[in-house]
Amino acid sequence: MRRTLEGTKRKRQKVSGFRARMETKNGRRVINARRAKGRHKVAITAKNRA
């Protein structure tokens, strides 16, 4: 049985996935800041599909 407050992959992607970030000006700023810092991952990715 699952716990009540477990998140879902789909919701996580919709909120903080790469495509969600690229939709807004501030989201693009987040991606660019992470690239400038040299992050290995610039945004979260689903292991399979959301």
C-alpha positions as CSV (number, residue, x, y, z in Angstrom):
1,M,0.0,0.0,0.0
2,R,1.3,3.5,-0.9
3,R,1.5,6.3,1.5
4,T,-0.8,9.3,1.1
5,L,1.7,12.1,0.4
6,E,4.0,10.3,-2.0
7,G,4.7,12.4,-5.1
8,T,4.2,11.4,-8.6
9,K,6.7,11.4,-11.5
10,R,4.3,13.3,-13.7
11,K,3.7,16.1,-11.2
12,R,7.4,16.4,-10.5
13,Q,8.1,16.8,-14.3
14,K,5.3,19.3,-14.8
15,V,6.7,21.5,-12.0
16,S,10.5,21.2,-12.2
17,G,11.3,19.3,-15.4
18,F,13.3,20.8,-18.3
19,R,10.3,21.7,-20.5
20,A,8.6,23.4,-17.6
21,R,11.7,25.4,-16.9
22,M,12.1,26.5,-20.5
23,E,8.5,27.9,-20.6
24,T,9.2,30.9,-18.4
25,K,11.8,33.6,-18.4
26,N,12.8,32.8,-14.8
27,G,12.9,29.1,-15.6
28,R,15.4,29.7,-18.4
29,R,17.4,31.8,-15.9
30,V,17.5,28.8,-13.6
31,I,18.8,26.5,-16.4
32,N,21.4,29.0,-17.4
33,A,22.6,29.5,-13.8
34,R,22.9,25.7,-13.3
35,R,24.9,25.4,-16.6
36,A,27.2,28.3,-15.6
37,K,27.8,26.6,-12.3
38,G,28.7,23.4,-14.1
39,R,25.9,21.2,-12.8
40,H,25.9,17.6,-14.1
41,K,22.1,17.8,-14.3
42,V,20.5,21.1,-15.3
43,A,16.9,19.8,-14.6
44,I,15.3,16.7,-13.3
45,T,14.6,13.9,-15.7
46,A,12.3,10.9,-15.4
47,K,13.9,7.5,-15.4
48,N,11.4,6.1,-17.8
49,R,8.5,8.3,-18.6
50,A,6.5,10.7,-16.5
